[in-house]
Amino acid sequence: MTTTAGRVDLADPDTFVSGVPHDAIADLRRTDPVHWQPMAGQSGFWAVLRHADVVQVARNPEIFSSAAAGVVVEDLGSDALARMRNMLLGMDPPRHHIHRAPLSPHFRPRMMAALEQHVREICREIVADARERREVEFVHDVAARLPTQVIGELFGIPRQDWAYLQKLAEITTSSQDPDLYGPDNAEGQAGAEMASYAMDFARSRRRSDRADDLTAEILAADFGGSPMSDVEFGGFFVQLVTAGNDTTKGMLSSGLLTLLRHPDQLARLRADPTLLPGAVEEIIRYDNPLHYFRRTALVDTELSGTRIAAGDKVAMYYTSANRDERVFAGPQTFDIRRKPNPHLSFGMGGHFCLGAHLARLEGRVFFGELLDAFGTVDLTGEPVRVRSNLNNSLKTLPIRLAA
């Protein structure tokens, strides 16, 4: 772990390789809740660490902008920033609302309930493949398959393209880990390649009569008086595929590891499957897939007595907010029966995760099927974490499965 002035360096990807430094972050949360974090070679940022302050930033897009400079603390080049601004997560009101409103009905709980049986069939297929192998690398061989297949089915993507899109999605979210991202600028190239694929797919579907999937619904929708352009469809597709792949894969992998490290909680869950929804919420709180998202201050403002200047980078640290002692009793304890559980892993305000209900469904169904199929799940080696200051996830998780 690297430190700045004796404190944890939140900007350094190496800080998180051996695990999240929760004790050091808790100390900052108590003593310096809006913490200035320098960065090598570029301007630093304000790390917002308390739950209430993260909520305040998230709920005030007129002060804290997503579109101004993107949602990561690193400075983006013009091409990368332009691509991000075509994604929902990189938009501000009113454009954000114009693009999100027609999409939201397709991700509401009622629509997800209708999707449950299909998600269950996909989970059973993945679990059956794992049963044949017995020993698997869980992150890529098991967990990564679910979100790509679910999204592929939702959009009507040809099955033969799923593995290709999964690979692109993994590259776009792994730029700080040399074991994953490949050559220089592989992240940008993968994102551009996926957007190009999506735009070609949209053009082909506009010429098609197919009307039984999410792609058809989106292309027929009204976005502020006009249809979604191919470029906008590409941005939305990239966001949903990359975010869905990375965060769901992280939730399933980190969630399984956490359950294995808390055998009392695992036993409780096996004994009472009705605890699955709460277990998924606690996994998402305890192992939030993303450490932060950034905003940029549009005006001079203040958070918890700290002056923030217009143009400053402001990072909302979900990793810290989800363990804020002011909100959670025993925040460092993993408790699948925790209620209430007002975690911020899905964000807050207008940018609340569009796919939150889908992620919950995937987690609940997947863990239910996995634990039903296997009475024993054992680690066969040490898990390895992704090197990243953004993604809170595993790179490998070797396990053995037995009925």
VEXVEX-824686 format. One record per residue (C-alpha): y, x, z; residue in one letter. Coordinates in steps of 0.05 Angstrom, whole numbers. Layout:
<rs>
{north->Y&east->X&up->Z&aa->a} $
...
</rs>
This chain:
<rs>
{north->0&east->0&up->0&aa->m} $
{north->69&east->26&up->-17&aa->t} $
{north->129&east->13&up->27&aa->t} $
{north->204&east->13&up->22&aa->t} $
{north->241&east->36&up->84&aa->a} $
{north->176&east->29&up->123&aa->g} $
{north->164&east->-41&up->96&aa->r} $
{north->116&east->-71&up->46&aa->v} $
{north->137&east->-63&up->-27&aa->d} $
{north->127&east->-131&up->-59&aa->l} $
{north->145&east->-105&up->-128&aa->a} $
{north->89&east->-53&up->-132&aa->d} $
{north->24&east->-81&up->-161&aa->p} $
{north->-15&east->-29&up->-121&aa->d} $
{north->8&east->-63&up->-57&aa->t} $
{north->-42&east->-120&up->-69&aa->f} $
{north->-102&east->-82&up->-96&aa->v} $
{north->-137&east->-76&up->-28&aa->s} $
{north->-116&east->-145&up->-6&aa->g} $
{north->-54&east->-185&up->9&aa->v} $
{north->-15&east->-151&up->67&aa->p} $
{north->-6&east->-216&up->105&aa->h} $
{north->13&east->-182&up->171&aa->d} $
{north->69&east->-143&up->138&aa->a} $
{north->94&east->-204&up->101&aa->i} $
{north->92&east->-245&up->165&aa->a} $
{north->136&east->-192&up->198&aa->d} $
{north->186&east->-197&up->141&aa->l} $
{north->184&east->-273&up->145&aa->r} $
{north->204&east->-270&up->219&aa->r} $
{north->256&east->-215&up->214&aa->t} $
{north->283&east->-216&up->143&aa->d} $
{north->264&east->-282&up->110&aa->p} $
{north->308&east->-271&up->49&aa->v} $
{north->289&east->-199&up->37&aa->h} $
{north->320&east->-153&up->-14&aa->w} $
{north->266&east->-118&up->-54&aa->q} $
{north->287&east->-58&up->-97&aa->p} $
{north->251&east->-45&up->-163&aa->m} $
{north->243&east->21&up->-198&aa->a} $
{north->283&east->24&up->-263&aa->g} $
{north->314&east->-45&up->-260&aa->q} $
{north->350&east->-91&up->-213&aa->s} $
{north->315&east->-114&up->-150&aa->g} $
{north->305&east->-185&up->-126&aa->f} $
{north->310&east->-230&up->-66&aa->w} $
{north->242&east->-247&up->-38&aa->a} $
{north->246&east->-317&up->-7&aa->v} $
{north->192&east->-319&up->47&aa->l} $
{north->201&east->-383&up->88&aa->r} $
{north->172&east->-450&up->68&aa->h} $
{north->238&east->-488&up->75&aa->a} $
{north->277&east->-437&up->34&aa->d} $
{north->225&east->-437&up->-21&aa->v} $
{north->231&east->-513&up->-24&aa->v} $
{north->307&east->-508&up->-27&aa->q} $
{north->304&east->-460&up->-86&aa->v} $
{north->252&east->-502&up->-123&aa->a} $
{north->291&east->-567&up->-114&aa->r} $
{north->357&east->-541&up->-140&aa->n} $
{north->351&east->-520&up->-213&aa->p} $
{north->426&east->-528&up->-222&aa->e} $
{north->433&east->-467&up->-176&aa->i} $
{north->368&east->-430&up->-188&aa->f} $
{north->349&east->-427&up->-261&aa->s} $
{north->281&east->-417&up->-295&aa->s} $
{north->311&east->-411&up->-365&aa->a} $
{north->364&east->-358&up->-351&aa->a} $
{north->317&east->-299&up->-348&aa->a} $
{north->245&east->-325&up->-340&aa->g} $
{north->199&east->-333&up->-281&aa->v} $
{north->175&east->-262&up->-267&aa->v} $
{north->214&east->-208&up->-231&aa->v} $
{north->208&east->-158&up->-287&aa->e} $
{north->263&east->-158&up->-340&aa->d} $
{north->236&east->-190&up->-404&aa->l} $
{north->251&east->-169&up->-475&aa->g} $
{north->284&east->-219&up->-521&aa->s} $
{north->219&east->-241&up->-556&aa->d} $
{north->181&east->-251&up->-491&aa->a} $
{north->239&east->-290&up->-460&aa->l} $
{north->244&east->-334&up->-522&aa->a} $
{north->170&east->-350&up->-517&aa->r} $
{north->176&east->-366&up->-443&aa->m} $
{north->235&east->-413&up->-457&aa->r} $
{north->189&east->-454&up->-502&aa->n} $
{north->143&east->-465&up->-443&aa->m} $
{north->155&east->-518&up->-391&aa->l} $
{north->158&east->-466&up->-336&aa->l} $
{north->215&east->-432&up->-371&aa->g} $
{north->259&east->-493&up->-381&aa->m} $
{north->316&east->-523&up->-340&aa->d} $
{north->340&east->-595&up->-338&aa->p} $
{north->353&east->-635&up->-380&aa->p} $
{north->309&east->-601&up->-432&aa->r} $
{north->253&east->-593&up->-381&aa->h} $
{north->252&east->-668&up->-366&aa->h} $
{north->254&east->-686&up->-440&aa->i} $
{north->192&east->-645&up->-454&aa->h} $
{north->154&east->-660&up->-390&aa->r} $
{north->163&east->-735&up->-385&aa->a} $
{north->119&east->-753&up->-445&aa->p} $
{north->65&east->-706&up->-420&aa->l} $
{north->62&east->-726&up->-347&aa->s} $
{north->23&east->-792&up->-357&aa->p} $
{north->-36&east->-753&up->-387&aa->h} $
{north->-44&east->-712&up->-322&aa->f} $
{north->-37&east->-767&up->-270&aa->r} $
{north->-94&east->-781&up->-220&aa->p} $
{north->-118&east->-843&up->-259&aa->r} $
{north->-127&east->-802&up->-322&aa->m} $
{north->-162&east->-746&up->-284&aa->m} $
{north->-210&east->-797&up->-253&aa->a} $
{north->-230&east->-818&up->-323&aa->a} $
{north->-243&east->-745&up->-339&aa->l} $
{north->-287&east->-731&up->-279&aa->e} $
{north->-355&east->-744&up->-310&aa->q} $
{north->-338&east->-698&up->-368&aa->h} $
{north->-316&east->-643&up->-321&aa->v} $
{north->-380&east->-653&up->-282&aa->r} $
{north->-422&east->-645&up->-345&aa->e} $
{north->-387&east->-579&up->-361&aa->i} $
{north->-397&east->-555&up->-289&aa->c} $
{north->-471&east->-572&up->-292&aa->r} $
{north->-479&east->-533&up->-356&aa->e} $
{north->-444&east->-472&up->-327&aa->i} $
{north->-486&east->-477&up->-263&aa->v} $
{north->-550&east->-484&up->-303&aa->a} $
{north->-534&east->-421&up->-341&aa->d} $
{north->-521&east->-385&up->-275&aa->a} $
{north->-588&east->-410&up->-248&aa->r} $
{north->-625&east->-377&up->-305&aa->e} $
{north->-591&east->-310&up->-292&aa->r} $
{north->-592&east->-311&up->-216&aa->r} $
{north->-547&east->-250&up->-211&aa->e} $
{north->-479&east->-259&up->-243&aa->v} $
{north->-409&east->-230&up->-244&aa->e} $
{north->-378&east->-294&up->-220&aa->f} $
{north->-306&east->-286&up->-244&aa->v} $
{north->-318&east->-279&up->-318&aa->h} $
{north->-389&east->-305&up->-327&aa->d} $
{north->-379&east->-369&up->-287&aa->v} $
{north->-309&east->-385&up->-262&aa->a} $
{north->-271&east->-367&up->-325&aa->a} $
{north->-312&east->-414&up->-368&aa->r} $
{north->-292&east->-478&up->-334&aa->l} $
{north->-217&east->-482&up->-348&aa->p} $
{north->-223&east->-459&up->-420&aa->t} $
{north->-278&east->-509&up->-435&aa->q} $
{north->-242&east->-567&up->-401&aa->v} $
{north->-176&east->-552&up->-437&aa->i} $
{north->-214&east->-541&up->-502&aa->g} $
{north->-244&east->-610&up->-496&aa->e} $
{north->-178&east->-642&up->-477&aa->l} $
{north->-143&east->-614&up->-538&aa->f} $
{north->-201&east->-622&up->-586&aa->g} $
{north->-205&east->-547&up->-598&aa->i} $
{north->-267&east->-527&up->-637&aa->p} $
{north->-321&east->-501&up->-590&aa->r} $
{north->-329&east->-437&up->-629&aa->q} $
{north->-257&east->-418&up->-612&aa->d} $
{north->-263&east->-426&up->-536&aa->w} $
{north->-286&east->-355&up->-521&aa->a} $
{north->-231&east->-327&up->-566&aa->y} $
{north->-177&east->-367&up->-529&aa->l} $
{north->-207&east->-348&up->-461&aa->q} $
{north->-201&east->-274&up->-480&aa->k} $
{north->-128&east->-282&up->-502&aa->l} $
{north->-112&east->-320&up->-438&aa->a} $
{north->-140&east->-264&up->-395&aa->e} $
{north->-100&east->-211&up->-432&aa->i} $
{north->-34&east->-250&up->-426&aa->t} $
{north->-39&east->-252&up->-350&aa->t} $
{north->-65&east->-181&up->-337&aa->s} $
{north->-10&east->-135&up->-361&aa->s} $
{north->-7&east->-95&up->-296&aa->q} $
{north->-81&east->-79&up->-292&aa->d} $
{north->-102&east->-22&up->-339&aa->p} $
{north->-175&east->-45&up->-335&aa->d} $
{north->-157&east->-112&up->-365&aa->l} $
{north->-97&east->-110&up->-411&aa->y} $
{north->-117&east->-57&up->-462&aa->g} $
{north->-64&east->-22&up->-505&aa->p} $
{north->11&east->-24&up->-495&aa->d} $
{north->43&east->-93&up->-508&aa->n} $
{north->-26&east->-125&up->-510&aa->a} $
{north->1&east->-181&up->-466&aa->e} $
{north->57&east->-198&up->-514&aa->g} $
{north->12&east->-193&up->-574&aa->q} $
{north->-40&east->-239&up->-542&aa->a} $
{north->12&east->-290&up->-523&aa->g} $
{north->41&east->-290&up->-594&aa->a} $
{north->-28&east->-294&up->-624&aa->e} $
{north->-46&east->-354&up->-581&aa->m} $
{north->20&east->-389&up->-598&aa->a} $
{north->6&east->-376&up->-672&aa->s} $
{north->-64&east->-405&up->-665&aa->y} $
{north->-35&east->-467&up->-631&aa->a} $
{north->19&east->-477&up->-684&aa->m} $
{north->-33&east->-472&up->-739&aa->d} $
{north->-77&east->-521&up->-701&aa->f} $
{north->-18&east->-569&up->-693&aa->a} $
{north->-3&east->-566&up->-768&aa->r} $
{north->-75&east->-580&up->-785&aa->s} $
{north->-78&east->-638&up->-737&aa->r} $
{north->-15&east->-670&up->-765&aa->r} $
{north->-55&east->-677&up->-830&aa->r} $
{north->-114&east->-706&up->-793&aa->s} $
{north->-131&east->-778&up->-775&aa->d} $
{north->-164&east->-758&up->-709&aa->r} $
{north->-132&east->-795&up->-650&aa->a} $
{north->-180&east->-787&up->-592&aa->d} $
{north->-153&east->-727&up->-554&aa->d} $
{north->-92&east->-698&up->-520&aa->l} $
{north->-68&east->-662&up->-582&aa->t} $
{north->-62&east->-728&up->-620&aa->a} $
{north->-25&east->-760&up->-561&aa->e} $
{north->25&east->-702&up->-557&aa->i} $
{north->38&east->-699&up->-631&aa->l} $
{north->52&east->-774&up->-633&aa->a} $
{north->97&east->-774&up->-572&aa->a} $
{north->173&east->-780&up->-570&aa->d} $
{north->208&east->-719&up->-541&aa->f} $
{north->280&east->-740&up->-534&aa->g} $
{north->283&east->-777&up->-599&aa->g} $
{north->240&east->-730&up->-641&aa->s} $
{north->168&east->-706&up->-642&aa->p} $
{north->147&east->-640&up->-610&aa->m} $
{north->156&east->-584&up->-660&aa->s} $
{north->100&east->-536&up->-677&aa->d} $
{north->136&east->-480&up->-640&aa->v} $
{north->144&east->-524&up->-578&aa->e} $
{north->71&east->-544&up->-583&aa->f} $
{north->53&east->-471&up->-585&aa->g} $
{north->93&east->-457&up->-522&aa->g} $
{north->62&east->-515&up->-485&aa->f} $
{north->-8&east->-496&up->-507&aa->f} $
{north->1&east->-424&up->-485&aa->v} $
{north->26&east->-445&up->-417&aa->q} $
{north->-30&east->-494&up->-405&aa->l} $
{north->-86&east->-448&up->-429&aa->v} $
{north->-61&east->-385&up->-394&aa->t} $
{north->-41&east->-419&up->-330&aa->a} $
{north->-103&east->-462&up->-328&aa->g} $
{north->-148&east->-404&up->-342&aa->n} $
{north->-117&east->-356&up->-293&aa->d} $
{north->-103&east->-402&up->-235&aa->t} $
{north->-167&east->-443&up->-238&aa->t} $
{north->-209&east->-380&up->-247&aa->k} $
{north->-173&east->-350&up->-188&aa->g} $
{north->-182&east->-413&up->-145&aa->m} $
{north->-257&east->-415&up->-158&aa->l} $
{north->-269&east->-341&up->-149&aa->s} $
{north->-225&east->-329&up->-89&aa->s} $
{north->-248&east->-395&up->-60&aa->g} $
{north->-321&east->-376&up->-64&aa->l} $
{north->-308&east->-308&up->-33&aa->l} $
{north->-268&east->-340&up->24&aa->t} $
{north->-324&east->-389&up->38&aa->l} $
{north->-375&east->-332&up->39&aa->l} $
{north->-330&east->-295&up->88&aa->r} $
{north->-325&east->-357&up->132&aa->h} $
{north->-398&east->-380&up->139&aa->p} $
{north->-380&east->-431&up->192&aa->d} $
{north->-334&east->-466&up->143&aa->q} $
{north->-386&east->-461&up->87&aa->l} $
{north->-439&east->-491&up->132&aa->a} $
{north->-392&east->-548&up->151&aa->r} $
{north->-378&east->-562&up->77&aa->l} $
{north->-451&east->-562&up->59&aa->r} $
{north->-466&east->-610&up->116&aa->a} $
{north->-410&east->-658&up->96&aa->d} $
{north->-390&east->-660&up->22&aa->p} $
{north->-335&east->-710&up->38&aa->t} $
{north->-296&east->-649&up->62&aa->l} $
{north->-292&east->-622&up->-10&aa->l} $
{north->-222&east->-648&up->-26&aa->p} $
{north->-194&east->-618&up->38&aa->g} $
{north->-232&east->-553&up->26&aa->a} $
{north->-201&east->-546&up->-43&aa->v} $
{north->-131&east->-557&up->-14&aa->e} $
{north->-144&east->-504&up->39&aa->e} $
{north->-171&east->-455&up->-12&aa->i} $
{north->-108&east->-465&up->-54&aa->i} $
{north->-65&east->-454&up->8&aa->r} $
{north->-103&east->-395&up->35&aa->y} $
{north->-115&east->-360&up->-32&aa->d} $
{north->-57&east->-386&up->-74&aa->n} $
{north->-69&east->-360&up->-145&aa->p} $
{north->2&east->-337&up->-156&aa->l} $
{north->43&east->-297&up->-106&aa->h} $
{north->111&east->-321&up->-131&aa->y} $
{north->153&east->-350&up->-187&aa->f} $
{north->224&east->-326&up->-200&aa->r} $
{north->290&east->-362&up->-211&aa->r} $
{north->359&east->-333&up->-227&aa->t} $
{north->420&east->-354&up->-187&aa->a} $
{north->471&east->-387&up->-232&aa->l} $
{north->527&east->-387&up->-180&aa->v} $
{north->542&east->-351&up->-115&aa->d} $
{north->502&east->-385&up->-60&aa->t} $
{north->468&east->-374&up->7&aa->e} $
{north->398&east->-380&up->36&aa->l} $
{north->384&east->-374&up->111&aa->s} $
{north->451&east->-339&up->120&aa->g} $
{north->440&east->-289&up->64&aa->t} $
{north->491&east->-286&up->9&aa->r} $
{north->462&east->-288&up->-61&aa->i} $
{north->506&east->-272&up->-121&aa->a} $
{north->506&east->-306&up->-188&aa->a} $
{north->457&east->-269&up->-233&aa->g} $
{north->412&east->-246&up->-176&aa->d} $
{north->337&east->-252&up->-183&aa->k} $
{north->306&east->-299&up->-131&aa->v} $
{north->230&east->-300&up->-121&aa->a} $
{north->196&east->-358&up->-85&aa->m} $
{north->138&east->-327&up->-48&aa->y} $
{north->83&east->-379&up->-42&aa->y} $
{north->39&east->-326&up->-10&aa->t} $
{north->87&east->-325&up->48&aa->s} $
{north->109&east->-398&up->50&aa->a} $
{north->37&east->-421&up->54&aa->n} $
{north->29&east->-383&up->119&aa->r} $
{north->95&east->-400&up->151&aa->d} $
{north->85&east->-410&up->226&aa->e} $
{north->142&east->-461&up->225&aa->r} $
{north->100&east->-507&up->182&aa->v} $
{north->26&east->-490&up->193&aa->f} $
{north->-12&east->-486&up->258&aa->a} $
{north->-55&east->-424&up->258&aa->g} $
{north->-33&east->-405&up->188&aa->p} $
{north->-78&east->-344&up->183&aa->q} $
{north->-140&east->-387&up->198&aa->t} $
{north->-181&east->-416&up->142&aa->f} $
{north->-196&east->-488&up->161&aa->d} $
{north->-224&east->-536&up->110&aa->i} $
{north->-206&east->-595&up->156&aa->r} $
{north->-132&east->-576&up->159&aa->r} $
{north->-86&east->-636&up->160&aa->k} $
{north->-32&east->-640&up->140&aa->p} $
{north->-32&east->-585&up->89&aa->n} $
{north->37&east->-582&up->55&aa->p} $
{north->23&east->-517&up->16&aa->h} $
{north->68&east->-497&up->-41&aa->l} $
{north->16&east->-467&up->-88&aa->s} $
{north->31&east->-521&up->-140&aa->f} $
{north->105&east->-511&up->-132&aa->g} $
{north->156&east->-564&up->-114&aa->m} $
{north->208&east->-607&up->-147&aa->g} $
{north->214&east->-616&up->-222&aa->g} $
{north->168&east->-557&up->-236&aa->h} $
{north->111&east->-583&up->-193&aa->f} $
{north->49&east->-561&up->-230&aa->c} $
{north->33&east->-610&up->-287&aa->l} $
{north->-41&east->-594&up->-281&aa->g} $
{north->-46&east->-600&up->-205&aa->a} $
{north->-91&east->-661&up->-206&aa->h} $
{north->-135&east->-629&up->-259&aa->l} $
{north->-142&east->-565&up->-218&aa->a} $
{north->-161&east->-606&up->-156&aa->r} $
{north->-213&east->-644&up->-197&aa->l} $
{north->-242&east->-579&up->-225&aa->e} $
{north->-246&east->-548&up->-156&aa->g} $
{north->-277&east->-608&up->-123&aa->r} $
{north->-329&east->-620&up->-176&aa->v} $
{north->-346&east->-547&up->-187&aa->f} $
{north->-357&east->-529&up->-114&aa->f} $
{north->-397&east->-593&up->-105&aa->g} $
{north->-444&east->-576&up->-162&aa->e} $
{north->-450&east->-503&up->-143&aa->l} $
{north->-467&east->-516&up->-70&aa->l} $
{north->-515&east->-572&up->-89&aa->d} $
{north->-552&east->-526&up->-137&aa->a} $
{north->-557&east->-464&up->-94&aa->f} $
{north->-575&east->-462&up->-20&aa->g} $
{north->-559&east->-388&up->-17&aa->t} $
{north->-502&east->-349&up->-48&aa->v} $
{north->-498&east->-275&up->-31&aa->d} $
{north->-452&east->-218&up->-50&aa->l} $
{north->-488&east->-161&up->-86&aa->t} $
{north->-428&east->-114&up->-86&aa->g} $
{north->-356&east->-107&up->-66&aa->e} $
{north->-307&east->-154&up->-99&aa->p} $
{north->-250&east->-120&up->-138&aa->v} $
{north->-180&east->-149&up->-140&aa->r} $
{north->-134&east->-152&up->-200&aa->v} $
{north->-78&east->-102&up->-197&aa->r} $
{north->-17&east->-147&up->-200&aa->s} $
{north->46&east->-166&up->-162&aa->n} $
{north->42&east->-236&up->-191&aa->l} $
{north->-31&east->-257&up->-196&aa->n} $
{north->-69&east->-264&up->-130&aa->n} $
{north->-139&east->-261&up->-158&aa->s} $
{north->-205&east->-224&up->-166&aa->l} $
{north->-227&east->-180&up->-224&aa->k} $
{north->-300&east->-180&up->-206&aa->t} $
{north->-344&east->-217&up->-156&aa->l} $
{north->-418&east->-198&up->-162&aa->p} $
{north->-464&east->-250&up->-131&aa->i} $
{north->-537&east->-271&up->-126&aa->r} $
{north->-556&east->-345&up->-128&aa->l} $
{north->-618&east->-376&up->-100&aa->a} $
{north->-641&east->-448&up->-93&aa->a} $
</rs>
